[in-house]
Amino acid sequence: MSNNFYALLAMRFLPQAEAVALETPDGAQYSFATLDRAAARYASLYRALGLAPGERVAMQVDKSPQALFAYLGCLRAGLIYLPLNTAYRDLEISYFLENAEPGIVVCAPAQRDSVARLAAERGVTHVHTLDAAGGGSLAEAAAAQADTFATVAAEPDDVAVILYTSGTTGQPKGAMITHANLAANGLALHAAWGFRPGDVLLHALPIFHIHGLFVACHVALLNASKMFFLPRFDVATVLRLLPQATVFMGVPTYYTRLLAEPAFGKAQCRAMRLFTCGSAPLLAQTFEEFLFTYRGGESGFLPQPNRWRDCLIDQLFE
């Protein structure tokens, strides 16, 4: 049995092939079968470009369903995914291209000329584009590829992703994350958070880092859960979709912005069973205010308050 993480994901979501995997704010829907075929097309494209298992794919693109499909295609083809913050500029991009030595770099169309110049200087063979609407040369080339692909076999210790550190203590360093790492993390969170049939995730996080891509997307895919896939956090859209979701994952500023909205309250959370917060510490005061509002202004016992104050990774409440 392959230890490619995509094989595990597909094993979990393909029994629900015709169910909705992603829905965007404009109402566009993508089934798990569509997602699987799209990942196959991207994997086929990478192979057609001559990228061999173990080569790096650098992506600095806006969040979109196509960006997620392109990532899953990397996993499926046995390539190593390198997500880059959309805020990075030429100096940072140049460093990552030199250090990681990717075989392809994908960027927004507006950045193509500058990225192509940097890629040429660093010996990167392929440069493609992908925009926020899911268009661009990468998506166009993938659309012409076969929609079936035999997922490349992987060993547990094969690297699946490289994530760079922030560089606060020197140059950013590439952390190598294996297929087994991704599987262990996803399955552990799936169990710890009690994901169940019918859960729906409201996804408003970026997908160029661990929280939005690995924590949120991986757990939802492992559960065959529908994701409301927002391009960014927009408080009005979140308020509109919250009543249709059961799970929301955010960062502290998402919760403070929701609390600042007069329309936010118990009614919007009527279907919610799980909120999580990560990426930065959540202040105890914010947690208590949010819980009070979530309960419709009803006072209640806050379990183990010091636990919430001390936790720097995730806060959960149901």
FENURNOR-V220999 format. One record per backbone hydrogen bond with DSSP energy under -0.5 kcal/mol. CO is the residue of the C=O (numbers start at 1). NH is the residue of the N-H. Records with the same first field share a line. If there is no record, write none. Layout:
# FENURNOR-V220999
CO->NH, NH
This chain:
# FENURNOR-V220999
4->7, 8
5->9
6->10
7->11
8->12
9->12, 13
10->14
13->16
14->17
16->19
17->33
19->32
21->227
22->30
23->229
24->27
28->24
30->21, 22
31->35
32->36
33->37
34->38
35->39
36->40
37->41
38->42
39->43
40->44
41->45
42->46
43->47
44->48
45->49
46->51
47->50
52->55
55->80
56->58, 103, 104
57->82
58->106
59->84
60->108
64->68
65->69
66->70
67->71
68->72
69->73
70->74
71->75
72->76
73->77
74->79
75->78
76->152
78->54
79->81
80->57
81->162
82->59
85->88
89->93
90->94
91->95
92->96
93->97
94->98
95->99
96->100
97->101
103->126
104->58
105->128
106->60
107->130
108->111
109->112
111->115
112->116
113->117
114->118
115->119
116->120
117->121
118->122
119->123, 124
120->123
126->105
128->107
129->138, 139
131->134
135->131
136->140
137->141
138->142
139->143
140->144
141->144
142->145
149->151
154->3
155->158
156->180
158->179
160->81
161->177
163->175
167->170
173->165, 175
174->176
175->163, 177
177->160, 161
178->182
179->183
180->184
181->185
182->186
183->187
184->188
185->189
186->190
187->191
188->192
189->193
190->195
191->194
196->199
199->226
200->246, 247
201->203, 228
202->204, 249
203->230
209->213, 214
210->214, 215
211->216
212->217
213->218
214->219
215->219
216->220
217->221
218->222
219->223
220->225
221->224
226->201
227->23, 229
228->203, 230
232->234
234->238
235->239
236->240
237->241
238->242
239->243
241->244
242->245
246->273, 274
247->202
248->276
249->204
250->278
251->254, 255
252->256
253->257
254->258
255->259
256->260
258->261
260->262
261->264
265->268, 269
266->269
267->270
269->272
274->248
275->317
276->250
277->315
281->283
283->287
284->288
285->289
286->290
287->291
288->292
289->293
290->294
291->295
292->297
293->296
301->303
302->305
304->307, 308
305->309
306->310
307->311
311->282
315->277
317->275
